């Protein structure tokens, strides 16, 4: 009983010995004085208690300052059972004007701070060496045209360690803006002082003529500074909020000149190139791949016009979708448009591919120029007698392109194949008693075992027109014992001619045509027996019967 009473008395004594916390003073300070007009400084407010941070009212600062981001921290120290608590606010302030300004007293929980007299100097009066963080920007030009790519470079200079931060893009109305490439992190010596420099490049394209105002890019974040404990031997690092903003810029945007003719393209330099898969002589019926590249310096990739590529009527073209991209080379933006197309000649002879031209505007000389790709002459070799009798596939439609009697011939051969298939299955069923087979094995076998034939059947099952054409060449080359081109295969029968034309249209057109690949196999199987010359042994010639 006595022990219990002594324990309660000890608890009461301890509870009385703990002090009751209450705010007693507020201290305010700034990180520099004098300050610079329009540049941020840090106002630090310390309260000697752990209190609600929402009790600080900073509205009195709005009269003479731009109030930026506010950060809050709390700390507690216990020394010899003496507990000290601290609440700290750090407020970013930017003076609105130069001269002598006053940071008014701030009140928290009935306790007020002392006002601070602040000297504000005009912009440029403080040497650059005194600044630990600032932003500089540059423009590729002060005058541009509608649709012209303007590069806006931002450099963030840091003389202190960055803990975290955000570099925001400039605000612009009436223009498109996007970042070009990745940030560059380097070091520079500026006015004799070493800085860490983060460089970022933006591309700006104005949509309409007139004055284009660019509100400067801005940075907001925390940097690491060294602080020392009062009366202590050790120091520690703490974060400090900082903010900076670049100056505003104005660019004059000119309208599209009235003397310009063609699709509008403004660039520092434009060039046209082409790649060929073969020489200037080609076999009739074999596809030709042509790749044309349009390059433009300091131009957005989406501003590049579509290429107008003309060919003679007897050359059928199947263009792919144009590919666009941009990249940085020697600190310049290069935009590229690549157009690939397949050309299928339908008649032997000599052809001239017309010159390709792209008009563009030079902003430096303020004149229209033209990038050209010279005309190219090609020769198509091979016999074209069959072309006088057989129709040529048209590129005007995306579906089946045969016409006249050939669809009926195709249907006739398909029916003939079906009849042959039924007779063959009946004979097979009678011999082996097999009822039904899978779709894959229902096709009649070729006249001889052939791996090329199997590849053709597999390509048909995959419905891949390009693979079918390649397999057809291999199969007929094997059957005829000499190399066979697609043009040679077309001459074997009207049905094969129509079939090859359909496959070429499907393989090289932008949109695949609809093909019944079962008819392809049937057409090959119903082709009349090919005459092949069997190689005789030299011993046979020397030893006749």
Helices and strands as residue ranges (DSSP letters): H 2-17, E 26-30, E 35-36, E 40-47, G 53-55, G 59-63, E 65-79, E 82-95, E 99-103, E 107-108, E 111-112, E 116-121, G 128-130, E 133-139, E 143-145, E 149-158, E 161-168, E 171-172, E 175-179, E 184-190, E 193-206, E 210-215, E 218-228, E 235-245, E 249-254, E 266-267, E 269-276, E 281-283, E 287-297, G 301-303, E 315-319, E 323-329, E 332-345, E 349-353, E 356-362, E 367-373, E 376-381, G 385-388, H 406-432, H 451-462, H 465-480, H 486-490, H 494-508, H 517-525, H 538-542
